[in-house]
Amino acid sequence: MKQLNIYGEGYHKKTRKYDSSKGPEGKRVKNKLHRRFQTDRPYQKMVADVTEFKIPATQEKVYLEPIMDLYNNEILTYAITAGSPNLKFALQPLNSLLTSIPNQPYKQFLHTDQGWQYRHQSWQKKLRQAKLTPSMSRRATCLDNACMESFFDKLKVELDDLSNYRSAEELITAVRNWITYYNTCRIQMKLGGTSPIKYRLRAA
């Protein structure tokens, strides 16, 4: 796109972002990653976040919560829903991760922002039971989770203008299809010109 002077225009307008910091106080933890996003070990450094979509035609809201492995930028699991991002929704990708993540001989981190769901005792308890070390961005410092913010930006640009979607179900289907495309086909230069899954398979 850069070589051809092409720019995405699907998500360039500034809108009020979803603020997950409001809610039950819960437990805040320190930033353990300190923006050291590079790793050569799978499942060592993982990041999660929630983003919001609003469909102009229906005023419906859709929420997406993915968990990314910084080893190859793969989306390991995610939850997506129309309506309210409650605790049950927030725990879905974590529960899925814990059933599939292999045991590793090194310390493993799951980094998030200070959203209420990540401070909740249920989230923190599951991390302790799985021996995953929690890490949180500093307050109002989105660059502390820049990898996930970059993923959201790519997704929203390539989905095109949200006014083109007529329902939450239509948008959810598009998001699911795009994540599959991102994991299996969308190349990344930092991965040697391969997709996240191809990079993992080649390394294996």
Kinemage of the C-alpha trace (Angstrom):
@kinemage 1
@onewidth
@group {chain A} dominant
@subgroup {mainchain}
@vectorlist {calphas} color= white
{ca met a 1} P 0.000 0.000 0.000
{ca lys a 2} L 2.857 2.390 0.807
{ca gln a 3} L 4.603 1.711 -2.508
{ca leu a 4} L 1.382 2.321 -4.430
{ca asn a 5} L 0.492 5.400 -2.378
{ca ile a 6} L -2.744 3.767 -1.169
{ca tyr a 7} L -4.247 4.712 2.175
{ca gly a 8} L -7.074 3.093 4.114
{ca glu a 9} L -9.955 5.440 4.892
{ca gly a 10} L -12.360 3.101 6.643
{ca tyr a 11} L -11.574 4.253 10.163
{ca his a 12} L -9.944 7.671 10.166
{ca lys a 13} L -12.545 9.678 12.058
{ca lys a 14} L -11.997 10.357 15.739
{ca thr a 15} L -14.748 8.888 17.908
{ca arg a 16} L -15.179 8.443 21.629
{ca lys a 17} L -13.388 5.253 22.562
{ca tyr a 18} L -14.811 2.568 24.798
{ca asp a 19} L -13.555 3.167 28.358
{ca ser a 20} L -13.324 -0.077 30.318
{ca ser a 21} L -11.652 1.511 33.335
{ca lys a 22} L -15.022 2.433 34.876
{ca gly a 23} L -16.385 -0.299 37.069
{ca pro a 24} L -15.582 -2.292 40.211
{ca glu a 25} L -12.172 -1.336 41.552
{ca gly a 26} L -10.610 -4.797 41.711
{ca lys a 27} L -6.850 -5.324 41.741
{ca arg a 28} L -4.361 -3.239 39.785
{ca val a 29} L -0.936 -4.689 39.004
{ca lys a 30} L 2.298 -3.196 37.723
{ca asn a 31} L 3.432 -3.057 34.115
{ca lys a 32} L 5.773 -6.033 33.773
{ca leu a 33} L 6.382 -5.788 30.018
{ca his a 34} L 7.482 -2.116 29.943
{ca arg a 35} L 6.909 -2.100 26.156
{ca arg a 36} L 9.352 -4.975 25.653
{ca phe a 37} L 7.093 -6.638 23.104
{ca gln a 38} L 9.706 -8.773 21.331
{ca thr a 39} L 10.024 -12.458 22.184
{ca asp a 40} L 11.383 -15.550 20.461
{ca arg a 41} L 9.298 -17.931 22.576
{ca pro a 42} L 5.645 -18.822 21.926
{ca tyr a 43} L 3.141 -18.092 24.698
{ca gln a 44} L 5.721 -16.127 26.708
{ca lys a 45} L 4.197 -12.682 26.195
{ca met a 46} L 0.503 -12.333 25.419
{ca val a 47} L -1.708 -9.241 25.307
{ca ala a 48} L -5.470 -8.670 25.488
{ca asp a 49} L -7.842 -5.736 25.130
{ca val a 50} L -11.434 -4.818 24.268
{ca thr a 51} L -12.555 -2.573 21.430
{ca glu a 52} L -15.970 -1.219 20.492
{ca phe a 53} L -17.721 -0.848 17.127
{ca lys a 54} L -20.873 1.216 16.613
{ca ile a 55} L -23.049 0.635 13.562
{ca pro a 56} L -24.494 3.981 12.406
{ca ala a 57} L -27.532 2.472 10.688
{ca thr a 58} L -28.875 0.690 13.771
{ca gln a 59} L -26.882 2.278 16.630
{ca glu a 60} L -25.967 -1.270 17.692
{ca lys a 61} L -22.649 -1.780 19.456
{ca val a 62} L -20.331 -4.727 18.971
{ca tyr a 63} L -17.453 -5.579 21.307
{ca leu a 64} L -14.361 -7.608 20.462
{ca glu a 65} L -11.818 -8.993 22.944
{ca pro a 66} L -8.852 -10.846 21.399
{ca ile a 67} L -5.771 -12.373 23.013
{ca met a 68} L -2.601 -12.057 20.931
{ca asp a 69} L 0.684 -13.967 21.189
{ca leu a 70} L 3.544 -11.496 20.675
{ca tyr a 71} L 5.763 -14.327 19.427
{ca asn a 72} L 4.053 -14.240 16.037
{ca asn a 73} L 1.219 -11.703 16.527
{ca glu a 74} L -1.320 -14.510 16.187
{ca ile a 75} L -4.798 -14.062 17.616
{ca leu a 76} L -4.947 -17.125 19.833
{ca thr a 77} L -8.590 -16.705 20.787
{ca tyr a 78} L -11.241 -14.017 21.029
{ca ala a 79} L -14.792 -13.214 22.068
{ca ile a 80} L -17.186 -11.015 20.119
{ca thr a 81} L -20.699 -9.952 21.062
{ca ala a 82} L -23.426 -7.430 20.401
{ca gly a 83} L -24.717 -5.639 23.459
{ca ser a 84} L -22.951 -5.262 26.780
{ca pro a 85} L -19.347 -6.412 27.430
{ca asn a 86} L -20.096 -8.067 30.783
{ca leu a 87} L -17.830 -10.298 32.892
{ca lys a 88} L -19.032 -13.512 31.231
{ca phe a 89} L -18.018 -12.083 27.851
{ca ala a 90} L -14.663 -10.878 29.189
{ca leu a 91} L -13.762 -14.299 30.580
{ca gln a 92} L -14.578 -16.221 27.379
{ca pro a 93} L -11.221 -15.762 25.619
{ca leu a 94} L -9.283 -16.338 28.849
{ca asn a 95} L -11.134 -19.596 29.507
{ca ser a 96} L -10.471 -20.679 25.929
{ca leu a 97} L -6.785 -19.795 26.230
{ca leu a 98} L -6.368 -21.762 29.448
{ca thr a 99} L -7.774 -24.922 27.848
{ca ser a 100} L -5.374 -24.786 24.901
{ca ile a 101} L -2.133 -23.151 26.054
{ca pro a 102} L 0.699 -25.665 26.512
{ca asn a 103} L 2.884 -25.738 29.616
{ca gln a 104} L 6.134 -23.866 29.099
{ca pro a 105} L 9.363 -23.990 31.127
{ca tyr a 106} L 9.563 -20.188 31.279
{ca lys a 107} L 7.543 -17.401 32.872
{ca gln a 108} L 4.445 -16.397 30.910
{ca phe a 109} L 2.778 -12.979 30.911
{ca leu a 110} L -0.695 -11.774 29.973
{ca his a 111} L -0.701 -7.990 29.561
{ca thr a 112} L -3.855 -5.841 29.529
{ca asp a 113} L -4.977 -2.325 30.312
{ca gln a 114} L -6.551 -1.455 33.665
{ca gly a 115} L -10.082 -2.286 32.527
{ca trp a 116} L -12.517 -3.352 35.236
{ca gln a 117} L -12.737 -6.878 33.827
{ca tyr a 118} L -8.975 -7.373 34.129
{ca arg a 119} L -8.979 -6.062 37.696
{ca his a 120} L -11.859 -8.364 38.636
{ca gln a 121} L -11.106 -11.140 41.133
{ca ser a 122} L -12.378 -13.808 38.703
{ca trp a 123} L -9.842 -12.788 36.026
{ca gln a 124} L -7.004 -12.532 38.539
{ca lys a 125} L -7.871 -15.888 40.118
{ca lys a 126} L -7.806 -17.693 36.786
{ca leu a 127} L -4.388 -16.222 35.993
{ca arg a 128} L -3.011 -17.397 39.343
{ca gln a 129} L -4.394 -20.897 38.870
{ca ala a 130} L -2.805 -21.091 35.407
{ca lys a 131} L 0.466 -19.597 36.710
{ca leu a 132} L 0.240 -16.715 34.239
{ca thr a 133} L 1.796 -13.450 35.410
{ca pro a 134} L -0.545 -10.458 35.006
{ca ser a 135} L 0.756 -7.157 33.676
{ca met a 136} L -1.157 -3.904 33.147
{ca ser a 137} L -0.573 -0.756 31.132
{ca arg a 138} L -0.221 2.470 33.028
{ca arg a 139} L -3.357 4.536 33.336
{ca ala a 140} L -4.306 6.346 30.074
{ca thr a 141} L -1.145 5.093 28.318
{ca cys a 142} L -2.284 3.181 25.238
{ca leu a 143} L 1.278 2.785 23.943
{ca asp a 144} L 1.913 0.322 26.765
{ca asn a 145} L -0.253 -2.069 24.731
{ca ala a 146} L 0.736 -0.754 21.316
{ca cys a 147} L 0.691 -4.157 19.609
{ca met a 148} L -2.986 -4.664 20.297
{ca glu a 149} L -3.818 -1.059 19.430
{ca ser a 150} L -2.059 -1.597 16.083
{ca phe a 151} L -4.101 -4.762 15.485
{ca phe a 152} L -7.356 -2.905 16.176
{ca asp a 153} L -6.324 -0.131 13.792
{ca lys a 154} L -5.618 -2.585 10.950
{ca leu a 155} L -8.897 -4.365 11.573
{ca lys a 156} L -11.025 -1.216 11.579
{ca val a 157} L -9.364 0.243 8.499
{ca glu a 158} L -9.721 -2.945 6.459
{ca leu a 159} L -13.323 -3.567 7.514
{ca asp a 160} L -14.185 -0.320 5.707
{ca asp a 161} L -16.736 2.259 6.837
{ca leu a 162} L -19.097 0.888 9.497
{ca ser a 163} L -22.004 2.623 7.769
{ca asn a 164} L -21.783 -0.139 5.142
{ca tyr a 165} L -22.998 -2.706 7.690
{ca arg a 166} L -26.720 -3.165 8.254
{ca ser a 167} L -26.702 -5.226 11.446
{ca ala a 168} L -24.535 -6.434 14.303
{ca glu a 169} L -24.673 -9.974 12.926
{ca glu a 170} L -23.294 -8.823 9.575
{ca leu a 171} L -20.418 -6.987 11.260
{ca ile a 172} L -19.628 -9.910 13.566
{ca thr a 173} L -19.377 -12.236 10.556
{ca ala a 174} L -17.041 -9.772 8.821
{ca val a 175} L -14.820 -9.509 11.897
{ca arg a 176} L -14.604 -13.285 12.264
{ca asn a 177} L -13.679 -13.681 8.601
{ca trp a 178} L -11.052 -10.952 8.843
{ca ile a 179} L -9.388 -12.513 11.906
{ca thr a 180} L -9.167 -15.838 10.050
{ca tyr a 181} L -7.632 -14.000 7.086
{ca tyr a 182} L -5.244 -12.124 9.407
{ca asn a 183} L -4.010 -15.311 11.096
{ca thr a 184} L -3.690 -17.468 7.986
{ca cys a 185} L -3.058 -15.218 4.985
{ca arg a 186} L -2.177 -11.610 5.857
{ca ile a 187} L 1.613 -11.320 5.630
{ca gln a 188} L 3.747 -9.308 8.044
{ca met a 189} L 7.236 -8.131 7.153
{ca lys a 190} L 8.448 -8.580 10.736
{ca leu a 191} L 7.524 -12.265 10.328
{ca gly a 192} L 9.625 -12.614 7.202
{ca gly a 193} L 6.736 -12.004 4.828
{ca thr a 194} L 4.550 -14.779 6.232
{ca ser a 195} L 1.258 -14.864 8.105
{ca pro a 196} L 1.239 -15.501 11.880
{ca ile a 197} L 0.221 -19.158 11.609
{ca lys a 198} L 2.650 -19.891 8.762
{ca tyr a 199} L 5.426 -18.317 10.838
{ca arg a 200} L 4.624 -20.569 13.807
{ca leu a 201} L 4.431 -23.679 11.631
{ca arg a 202} L 7.683 -22.862 9.863
{ca ala a 203} L 9.456 -22.339 13.168
{ca ala a 204} L 8.094 -25.637 14.481
